[in-house]
């Protein structure tokens, strides 16, 4: 099911991106983007994650995710659900490329993106708010 996120001002889940200000800013901008398509992962009546993406321009979809504290209790199932969701989105929307960014020193995010089928493409030097390097991950047709 598709859901749209409008003008969200308060983000309560813990970001998978940690405390990095660059990624926080990108994630907030993504959620506020008027074309964002978002999905909520639930365990019973409890939301444990929100993820989605938006078109940077036609055919190029940028991914974002916010993960709650409980997501680690369901890590394997979350990866399976997210992979299935991305496959469905890939098939339904006219996407030729999905992409996301990770701080160079975030091993957890690198594993996460690779588990979702994204591969590292290149280093963005001094990309972060404090001059840290980032890695661009992507999947392209």
Order of alpha helices (4+ residues) and beta strands (2+ residues): alpha-beta-beta-beta-alpha-beta-alpha-beta-beta
